[in-house]
Amino acid sequence: MIKGIIFDLDDTLLWDQKSVKVAFENTCKLVEKKYGIQPEAFEEAVRNAARELYASYDTYEFTQLIGINPFEGLWGNFLEEHADFPKMRANSSSYRKNAWTLGLKAFGIDDPEFGHVLAETFPEERKGNPYVYEETFQVLDALKGKYQLLLLTNGSPDLQHTKLSITPEIKEYFDQILISGDFGKGKPDPTIFEHALSLMNLSKDEALMVGDNLMTDILGSNRIGMKNVWINRHHKERNEVIPTYEITHLEELFGIIDSLNL
């Protein structure tokens, strides 16, 4: 009998990839206007620079453990006072500016001042363009009150709460919100899934994990023997991680839950 449902946040309920993409597009248009560089090519250069810079910091291992990607580093403030977050906060301003400035240098342009402008623009564009999948609220409306709902998300608590604050309706549906940066380890570590179950006071057989990422949501829940649902909206190819169920639209959850509760 399923009594609780654990949802991932990014690209499961929130369309984070689209928000990031739109923020890049809008910021890169400034570069096109000033220097005539094609926005798509410049975005790729900045993404590459950000990945390389991000991996060079001594906080990289921590970000991998918690599950914070380079592009969240381009707009996160990391206001937390525990673990390596103060180091990340200290690096964040130079990281942002350097990523955009290196993007310009990839096209032979040395303009740190404009790099700073771009670095300040991107966070505002990201915060100004929150996207939620069209079925998210309909599905949560149908589940609220019938099942315990827990939100399990990797990342910086400050950043994840920022995402929830710019789409404030989502957090109201959840009885519990568990963020990897608060817990100390992220998905797919089995201990965060076990902790989620303990917060719900449920066994692994009474809960269902729903997420878009095979290597975090599905792998982690597999490790503790919890049933899971892979939301594969964009028809990605499956790797060696096998979900219990695979869907392309969140409304397909209802049939799965009904079949498990027969």
Secondary structure, 3 states (H helix, E strand, C coil): CCCEEEECCECCCECHHHHHHHHHHHHHHHHHHHHCCCHHHHHHHHHHHHHHHHHHCCCHHHHHHHCCCCCCCCCCCCCCCCCCHHHHHHHHHHHHHHHHHHHHHCCCCCCHHHHHHHHHHHHHHHHCCCCECCCHHHHHHHHECCEEEEEEECCCHHHHHHHHHCCCCHHHHCCEEEEHHHHCCCCCCHHHHHHHHHHHCCCHHHEEEEECCHHHHHHHHHHCCCEEEEECCCCCCCCCCCCCEEECCHHHHHHHHHHHCC
